[in-house]
């Protein structure tokens, strides 16, 4: 008789994580950034709308692991055609994350599983990419009490 379990535990699909409203992403406009964990380490990610659909990637150049936006949410070039790395100038195809020019030509951004449902853009965590812990609200200062004699 084997000591192995009769059946393996079914892997539970992670709950989709809301990122922003669908209306927050204009076609070839600014991206919405968010925090997550990759193998337990903090990393930034972003979603943007291109070609009528929402795409999501880790905010990390395929050349060197550096964030690519030149200002928060600014990933696309002036024409809205390419995702650009602000540090290395690498140009990526927004619909696939494939690098078409620059020091990492032929490589790709790490894509995230994202969708839109009921007016909400959502990201689906996996085994290696998990939600970042919620940041606690800053403690409210305690009002000063008068000192009594």
Secondary structure in CASP SS format (residue, H / E / C, confidence):
PFRMAT SS
TARGET T0000
AUTHOR 0000-0000-0000
METHOD secondary structure of the structure
MODEL  1
X C 1.00
X C 1.00
X C 1.00
X C 1.00
X C 1.00
X C 1.00
X C 1.00
X C 1.00
X C 1.00
X C 1.00
X C 1.00
X C 1.00
X C 1.00
X C 1.00
X C 1.00
X E 1.00
X E 1.00
X E 1.00
X E 1.00
X E 1.00
X E 1.00
X H 1.00
X H 1.00
X H 1.00
X C 1.00
X C 1.00
X E 1.00
X C 1.00
X C 1.00
X C 1.00
X C 1.00
X E 1.00
X E 1.00
X E 1.00
X E 1.00
X E 1.00
X E 1.00
X E 1.00
X C 1.00
X C 1.00
X E 1.00
X E 1.00
X E 1.00
X E 1.00
X E 1.00
X E 1.00
X E 1.00
X E 1.00
X E 1.00
X E 1.00
X C 1.00
X C 1.00
X E 1.00
X E 1.00
X E 1.00
X E 1.00
X E 1.00
X E 1.00
X C 1.00
X C 1.00
X C 1.00
X C 1.00
X C 1.00
X C 1.00
X C 1.00
X C 1.00
X C 1.00
X C 1.00
X C 1.00
X C 1.00
X E 1.00
X C 1.00
X C 1.00
X E 1.00
X C 1.00
X E 1.00
X C 1.00
X C 1.00
X C 1.00
X C 1.00
X C 1.00
X E 1.00
X E 1.00
X E 1.00
X C 1.00
X C 1.00
X C 1.00
X C 1.00
X C 1.00
X C 1.00
X E 1.00
X E 1.00
X E 1.00
X C 1.00
X C 1.00
X C 1.00
X C 1.00
X E 1.00
X E 1.00
X E 1.00
X E 1.00
X C 1.00
X C 1.00
X C 1.00
X C 1.00
X C 1.00
X C 1.00
X E 1.00
X C 1.00
X C 1.00
X E 1.00
X E 1.00
X C 1.00
X E 1.00
X E 1.00
X E 1.00
X E 1.00
X C 1.00
X C 1.00
X E 1.00
X E 1.00
X E 1.00
X E 1.00
X E 1.00
X C 1.00
X C 1.00
X C 1.00
X C 1.00
X E 1.00
X E 1.00
X E 1.00
X C 1.00
X C 1.00
X C 1.00
X C 1.00
X C 1.00
X C 1.00
X C 1.00
X C 1.00
X C 1.00
X C 1.00
X C 1.00
X C 1.00
X C 1.00
X C 1.00
X C 1.00
X C 1.00
X C 1.00
X C 1.00
END
